[in-house]
Amino acid sequence: MTTRHAVVSGASIAGLSAAFWLRRTGWEVTVLERATEFRDGGQNVDVRGVGREVLARMGLTDAVRAQNTTETGTVFVGASGEVLVELPSDGPDGATAELEILRGDFACTILQQLPEGVEIGYGDTIVAVEEETDRVTLTTNAGRVLHADLLVVAEGVRSTTRDLLFEGQVDRRALGITMVFGTIPRATDDDSRWRWYTTVGGRQVHLRPDDHGTTRAILACTEAEDPTRLDRAEALSRIRDRFSGVGWEAPRILDGFDGSDDVYFDHLTQIRMPVWHRGRVCLAGDAAWCVTPLGGGGASLALVSGYVLAASLSGTGSGSLTPGLTAYENWMRPLVDDVQQLPRWIKPFAFPRTRLGLTLRRMADKVLVSPVLAPLTARFARIADTDRALPSIAATGTVS
């Protein structure tokens, strides 16, 4: 028997989940990661819906719970920090989920529990791909030549390998929203809640607790220009101008970002594709379906995708991978489509530009959390939720 070999490009949640489950189902797995070392840090993410079942099957629920960010709830605040509205956070899928963890801690937890035999190569990327009927041959930037039965592209929203292999099929939908993430020193009056301030001009300010003794901060605004194309100093300068006069904690966050080593800019862009696989290549996570923080649930979808991929391929034997990859896509599509279908009103509602718009938004917030509508509002947080059973793992993934 010859063990099938998979190459996974990208070592964040989607790639590591795929590596975990492919190895568990008998594949040899090589992971390639562009960064020169494990990428720690990042903002709060959560595990929702069917993601909790996948996490349990990995045996990692307790490990994730032990690294909870300490966030206990979510509140909308006014210019002086006064609480205007508290969002429902009861149950595992509230505004603050039961399983809240920092992105880097989540990925590291999966990394540390990878089955024996997964090879990880840092500081290397795919530069060429040759597709054949029975294998795919990869050439990396470091000069490695790898022959594989399967290539899993899990490189994120700006995946270069995806763009190389699926040219003309990548539908990028910029939402016109810029978000800046970073870690800043914790202040004495920072508490255990996600505090969310919205003001005129399409601007938001967020502060969230973590379990590392610091505070995670976000500045978000409507913006046509993509700041990821600028250098850090110019991008920070423009954000400082954009948030001039906002008040509340914005000056503190801007000053904190100047000295933070993990500031990250994102110009929210959905990725939509007519197909996520071809031959012996498939896409997973943001490379296939970036839902953006506006849609939410990206970490849960990434986690689930690794399991569904491995399970769908586990019974394919030595023949074509197409039936398994098709089954993977068919199972994941409804979850992704549910999150990607953003209503047209969501952006102007979330980012009011005028004083009138802000007043109407705050009135709507109070109505939506009223006893009558609170159960309906809570449904918006039910992401990666499905009544369908997860596909079962049928075999070991070996071929003769």
MINU-960688 format. One line per field, with one value per residue (C-alpha): x, y, z. Coordinates in steps of 0.05 Angstrom, whole numbers. Layout:
<recs>
xx = X  ...;
yy = Y  ...;
zz = Z  ...;
</recs>
This chain:
<recs>
xx = 0  24  3  -27  9  -24  10  -26  -6  -21  -12  -69  -135  -161  -93  -78  -147  -138  -69  -97  -154  -118  -63  -114  -146  -80  -49  23  19  68  49  81  76  99  117  186  157  90  46  22  -23  -87  -156  -213  -245  -296  -321  -395  -447  -421  -350  -360  -373  -310  -270  -297  -277  -207  -206  -190  -252  -221  -156  -194  -238  -177  -151  -216  -204  -242  -294  -362  -408  -418  -443  -453  -427  -434  -382  -367  -364  -434  -471  -527  -546  -524  -527  -552  -494  -531  -519  -459  -472  -487  -455  -398  -393  -379  -314  -276  -202  -148  -134  -60  -77  -128  -81  -25  -71  -84  -10  11  -38  -23  -15  57  84  59  118  116  162  164  189  170  116  91  116  95  44  43  -22  -25  -80  -51  -11  7  79  97  159  171  209  263  273  237  200  142  98  30  -37  -72  -58  -99  -93  -109  -69  -122  -160  -101  -78  -27  -32  -107  -99  -48  -91  -161  -148  -212  -254  -240  -296  -268  -323  -294  -343  -314  -295  -226  -210  -146  -130  -78  -57  -49  -33  -90  -118  -144  -216  -216  -266  -288  -336  -329  -342  -366  -372  -405  -405  -418  -376  -381  -332  -328  -282  -276  -241  -239  -205  -155  -122  -52  -57  -67  -127  -146  -168  -203  -216  -265  -292  -322  -264  -257  -180  -145  -94  -59  -24  9  68  53  70  27  -31  -29  -25  -87  -125  -106  -134  -197  -210  -194  -245  -280  -270  -280  -218  -197  -137  -112  -118  -83  -25  -23  -20  41  79  46  83  22  -21  -58  -97  -153  -196  -255  -263  -308  -282  -335  -319  -361  -320  -269  -234  -203  -168  -124  -127  -177  -187  -204  -218  -212  -177  -242  -297  -273  -335  -301  -312  -377  -406  -370  -355  -292  -254  -311  -318  -243  -242  -301  -272  -212  -255  -306  -250  -215  -280  -304  -239  -233  -272  -244  -191  -141  -187  -204  -210  -266  -324  -294  -277  -347  -377  -334  -357  -430  -429  -393  -429  -494  -456  -415  -473  -512  -458  -439  -509  -503  -566  -558  -576  -522  -466  -506  -537  -470  -433  -481  -452  -499  -524  -594  -569  -534  -596  -638  -585  -586  -661  -660  -609  -655  -714  -674  -654  -723  -757  -801  -746  -686  -698  -699  -636  -600  -608  -559  -504  -520  -465  -440  -505  -536  -583  -542  -497  -423  -398  -368  -296  -297  -226  -152  -134  -84  -78  -46;
yy = 0  70  126  186  252  320  387  442  513  558  545  582  552  524  496  466  435  403  378  350  312  288  259  228  194  165  216  239  314  371  441  501  570  636  666  648  624  609  672  686  743  765  784  748  692  641  571  568  520  455  480  459  388  387  416  361  307  336  331  405  434  438  467  523  536  542  599  638  712  728  767  761  803  855  926  986  1049  1124  1178  1177  1102  1096  1032  1044  972  904  848  779  734  676  607  581  626  693  758  737  662  609  591  656  652  694  673  658  617  577  562  544  496  458  461  431  374  355  280  255  256  324  362  438  482  556  612  577  588  554  587  536  480  425  386  315  263  223  275  348  372  435  478  524  589  551  504  444  399  362  309  302  268  331  405  443  518  552  616  667  721  745  675  677  602  607  665  625  563  593  654  687  650  693  743  795  838  897  920  990  980  985  953  962  911  915  900  958  963  948  1008  1005  1017  964  911  842  865  877  952  978  1052  1076  1148  1192  1190  1114  1101  1049  1039  972  948  875  839  783  733  760  823  868  896  881  943  954  1017  1007  1056  1062  1074  1065  1062  997  1013  946  976  1029  1023  1021  1094  1122  1076  1095  1168  1163  1126  1179  1232  1190  1183  1255  1281  1215  1216  1160  1114  1130  1174  1121  1067  1108  1122  1049  1027  1071  1027  960  906  869  922  892  928  896  924  877  836  776  720  684  628  583  523  506  448  425  359  347  418  446  511  519  577  649  630  598  639  697  719  779  800  834  766  732  659  654  615  565  554  545  493  454  455  413  358  357  354  295  258  269  241  184  135  153  99  100  130  201  251  287  252  268  340  350  322  369  429  408  400  466  511  521  543  593  619  632  679  712  736  803  846  912  952  922  970  1036  1008  987  1050  1109  1172  1227  1248  1227  1160  1149  1168  1119  1065  1073  1071  1007  976  984  955  895  875  886  825  818  818  792  718  740  782  724  684  731  702  630  620  554  525  465  408  363  310  317  268  206  184  120  97  109  147  96  70  8;
zz = 0  -18  28  -7  0  9  7  46  30  90  164  196  220  153  133  201  206  138  158  223  191  129  172  219  158  135  88  89  98  82  103  70  103  74  142  168  234  265  261  332  353  321  345  380  341  363  351  333  306  278  291  363  342  299  356  402  352  352  427  434  467  536  508  473  533  577  533  534  521  586  546  582  539  484  494  449  483  474  468  542  547  576  559  509  493  516  465  484  501  533  503  464  403  434  412  456  442  494  460  448  435  401  329  343  405  366  309  359  395  331  312  378  371  299  292  287  216  191  161  165  123  142  97  33  -20  -83  -147  -199  -204  -257  -258  -284  -283  -225  -187  -179  -179  -140  -143  -84  -76  -39  -98  -70  -118  -86  -118  -86  -96  -70  -62  -11  -19  47  39  57  20  -22  -42  -98  -112  -120  -168  -208  -214  -218  -261  -284  -232  -171  -157  -109  -78  -40  13  19  92  123  190  230  284  337  409  458  532  579  617  689  667  612  631  609  555  481  479  412  395  330  309  248  186  180  237  293  352  388  451  471  529  521  568  557  600  540  501  429  391  325  284  227  175  107  59  -16  -17  2  57  49  -12  31  78  152  167  111  127  201  183  140  193  244  198  186  261  279  328  339  414  465  462  390  410  458  405  352  400  419  347  336  385  370  332  308  273  215  160  122  65  72  9  -1  -44  -85  -133  -178  -158  -103  -135  -200  -213  -152  -126  -76  -38  36  83  61  -3  -26  7  50  88  122  194  171  157  214  229  187  240  249  174  168  223  195  124  144  174  117  65  98  112  40  13  62  20  -49  -52  -109  -162  -179  -123  -159  -124  -56  -72  -101  -37  4  -35  -34  41  55  5  44  107  67  25  89  115  49  31  65  62  26  88  132  113  121  185  214  191  193  162  188  256  235  212  279  318  278  287  362  364  323  369  429  391  367  438  467  497  436  383  423  403  330  338  370  306  271  314  295  244  216  243  208  220  174  204  191  138  169  160  120  108  121  57  30  -41  -70;
</recs>
